[in-house]
Amino acid sequence: MTNNSPWNPVVLFSKPEEERAGTPLLVLFHGYLANEEDLMGLAQYLPQEFTIASVRAPQALGPGYSWFPLMHEPDYSVDRVVAAVQDVSDWLDGLREQHSSVSLLGFSMGMAVASTLMRHRPEEFAAVVGLSGFVVPAEGNGFFHDEELAALMVPFFWGRDQADPVIDAERIEYTHAWLNGHTKLTKVLYAGMGHSINMQELGHVREFLTHTVLGSR
């Protein structure tokens, strides 16, 4: 990623290029220290009408990749989040015209990426799915158009385990209040799931995407 050239991420697609035109697009954002292969296994459980694109985060770190520093780390800032998401938004600009709609799905840190994209251009997304994740405080940054989003109330599915050991209570409390005030929220809790995704949740995500995106075409 440089200021002089567009971001060209590593992306896995569920359909070959010649079969993507006119389909709804679902973009997947993986969690901290994972990669683009991590969520691609979900594709078989999601509506087959979608072209699914799983994107690799830009920063190589440990065994995988990261979108931005963890919120408790000293080098975290909302500007770092915005820089990463701006690159994703620019990349999406080159794709969206060939698709009937664009929806987003993020796991853990990837939910922060998906929700920040939605907050930047709320009118451009049909639905957003957040799994075991969080949203970031905007801290007054002009990248976030939360008032526009609140007027549109984009459908948002948020699934998590009440006892998730990774996302702390403060972030959960903030995320819950924020989603309630800015999106058309569907919230489901899954006991015993931990910081992961289970088959029951995938069934609910499939129903959500079918109803909110495919049902409105």
N, C-alpha and C positions, 0 to 999 in steps of 0.2 A: 504494500500500500504506500503510495507516494502522492504528493500533491499534484504531480504532473501526469499521472496516468490512472485510468479507472481501475478499481479493484477487480481482479479476475479470479474469483474463488474456485476451489475444488468443489464440485457439485456432483452428486449422484442423482440420476433421474430414474423414475419408475417406468417411463415410456421412451421408446426411441424418438428421435427428433421429428421424424415424419408423422408421428401419431399425436403430437402435442397440440397442434393448432386447434383453437376453438374449445379446448377443454378447460375446466376450472383448475387453477394452480393451487397447490398446498405446499408451502415452504416450511421445512423443518429446521429448527435450531437446537443443536445439542447442548449438553451441559458442560460444566467445568471439567477440563482434562479429558474430554471425550473427543470424538471426531465424527465425520460425516456418515460413517458406517453405523454408528451407535443406534440411531433411530430408524435406519432404513428398513429394519426388520418389521417395523410397524405397518409398512405399506400394504402387506397382504391382508391386514385386518381392517383397513380403511376403505371407503367407497372407491371402487375401481374406476369410476368416471373421472376421478382426479388424476392430473399429472402431479406426482409428488417429487419435490426437489429437496434433497438434504444437503445442507451447506456446511462446509468446514470453517470454523472460526479462524481469525487471521493470525493469532499469536501462538506459536509453538511453545509448549510448556510441559515439562515432565513427560508423561506417557502420551499426552494428547495436545489439545489446543484450548485456548481461552479467548473469550470475546473482549474482556476487560478485567482489570484487577478485582479481586474479591472486595466487598464493601468495607470489611474491617482492616484491609491492608492500607499502609500509609500512602501508596501511590494511586489509590482509588480516587476518582473524581467523576462528577457527572459529565464533565467534558470528555473523559475517556470513553464513557458509554456512548455519548453523542457521536464521537468520531467513528467508532465502529459501526454504529447503526446508520450513519450517513452513507458510509460505503455500501452497506447492504441495500439501502434505499436507491442509490444510484445504479447499482447492479440490477435491481428489480425493474428499473425504468426500461432497461433493454429487453425485458421479457414480457411485461404485462400486456402489451398490445396484442400478442398472439393468443391470449387466454380470455375466457369468458368472465372470469373473476379471479381474485387473488385472496387466499386465506392463509393464516399463519398458525404454526404449532411450535411451541417451545417447551423444553424440559429443563427445570431447575434454572440455571443462569440463562438458558435459552428462552425462558418465559420472559425474562427482563428484556431481552432483545426483541422478541415478538411484540410485547406490549409497548415498548418505546417506538417501534416502527408504526404501530397503530396510532400512537399519540402524536406522531409527527405528521402523518397524512391520513387522518381517520376516515376520510371519504373514499379511500382507495381499497379498503379491505372489507370483504364480505363477512368474515367471522375470524375469531382468534381463539386458539386453545392453549391454555397454560397448565402444565402438569408439574406438580411438586415444586413450584417456583415462586417468584415474587416480582413486584414492580419496584422501580427505583423512584425516589423523590426527585422532582424536577429541579428543585432549588432555584426557581426563577429563570431557568434556561429557556430562551425563546424557541428552541427546537421543539418543545412540547406544546401542542395545541389542545390542551385539556378541555378548554371551554367548548371548542368545536366538537370534540369527541362526546362531551356530555350532552350536547344537543342532538347528536346522531344516535347515541346509545348502540354502538356496534355489539352484536351478540358475542359473548365471551364465556367460554367453558373453563372453569377452574376446578381441577381435581387434585386431591392431596390426602395424605394420612394425617389425622389429628396428632399422631405421635411421631411425625417425621423428625428424625434426629438431626437433620442437616440445616433446615431453614429455621432460624430462631423465632421466638414468640414475637419480638418487636417487629420483625419484617412481615410476619403473618398478619399481625394486627393492622399494620399500615396498609398492606396489600388488600385485605378484606374491606376496609373502609373505603379505600380508593376505588376499587372495582365496583362496589355498590353505588358509588356516586357518579361514576363515569361510563359504565357499560350496562348492557342488558345481560345481567350475570346469571349463569347457571353454575351453582357451586355444589360439588358432591364430595363427601368424605368416604374414605375407604380404610376400614380397620385392618391392621396387620400388614399393610403394604410397604411401610417404611418409605425410604427415599427412592421410589421406583415407580413402575407402571405395571398394572395387572390386567388380566383379561376382562374382568368386569368393567374396568375403566375404559379399556379400548372399545368395548361394546357401546358404552355411553358416548364416547367421542364419535364413533361411527354414526350413531343415531343423531347426534347434534349436528354434524356436518351434513348429513343427508337432509335433515329438516331445514336448517338455516340457509344452506347454500344451494343444494340441488333442488330443494322444494320450491325455491323462489326464482328459478331460472325461467 
